Amino acid sequence: QVQLVESGGGLVQPGGSLRLSCAASGILFRFYAMGWYRQAPGKERELVATITTGGATNYADSVKGRFTISRDNAKNSVYLQMNSLKPEDTAVYYCNARHVYGTSNYWGQGTQVTVSS
């Protein structure tokens, strides 16, 4: 059974930081590109950041220079370090795992991030 379990969300003041974690099980993690997506109320889900099996990263323009995605294949985990958070970063953040051959795609249940004073 495949599981992607996110953690680390919460309430933070503008300018603050949070680190999201996603622990994967039931997949051969090293063969999956990993990503973080987010969905704000009334909006579509959007890409935040992705990291390939080789470690190459890609970021949405809105988070470049503030967020950092990383992975630890030994721990079957992917992380999102979020700095200089803004109210517009408020959303449910979802972890995604996509097989390199596109044969499977999985989502976590999401973790709420709220940026507010």
C-alpha positions, -999 to 999 in steps of 0.1 A, spaced: 0 0 0 14 33 -11 14 61 15 27 97 13 24 113 48 30 150 51 39 168 83 52 201 95 23 225 85 9 250 109 3 287 117 32 311 112 36 348 111 46 366 79 83 364 75 85 332 94 97 298 83 83 262 82 98 229 71 74 204 55 83 167 54 68 139 33 75 103 42 69 78 15 62 41 19 52 13 -5 72 27 -34 108 24 -47 115 60 -37 146 65 -57 127 59 -89 102 87 -82 104 123 -90 89 142 -60 70 174 -58 52 198 -36 19 214 -48 -5 237 -30 -41 246 -32 -56 278 -17 -93 282 -11 -112 288 -43 -81 282 -64 -67 253 -85 -39 232 -72 -5 246 -84 30 234 -85 54 247 -58 86 227 -64 98 195 -78 130 174 -75 140 147 -99 156 114 -91 189 129 -99 183 159 -76 175 186 -102 150 211 -88 124 233 -103 104 261 -85 73 282 -92 83 318 -98 64 329 -67 86 309 -44 120 311 -60 146 323 -36 124 316 -6 116 278 -7 140 249 -10 131 213 -19 153 184 -10 152 147 -8 168 119 13 166 86 -5 178 68 25 148 80 45 123 78 16 115 114 23 112 148 6 113 182 23 103 217 16 120 245 36 99 276 34 114 309 44 102 345 43 66 332 43 39 355 30 1 355 36 -3 344 -1 15 312 7 -15 301 28 -27 268 13 -30 231 18 4 217 7 4 183 -10 33 159 -16 34 141 -50 54 111 -62 56 104 -99 75 74 -114 102 83 -138 84 64 -166 51 80 -157 36 47 -149 23 58 -115 15 89 -96 6 93 -60 -6 121 -37 -5 127 0 -34 139 21 -21 174 25 -10 196 53 -23 231 61 0 261 61 -14 293 73 6 326 72 -11 352 93 -4 378 120 
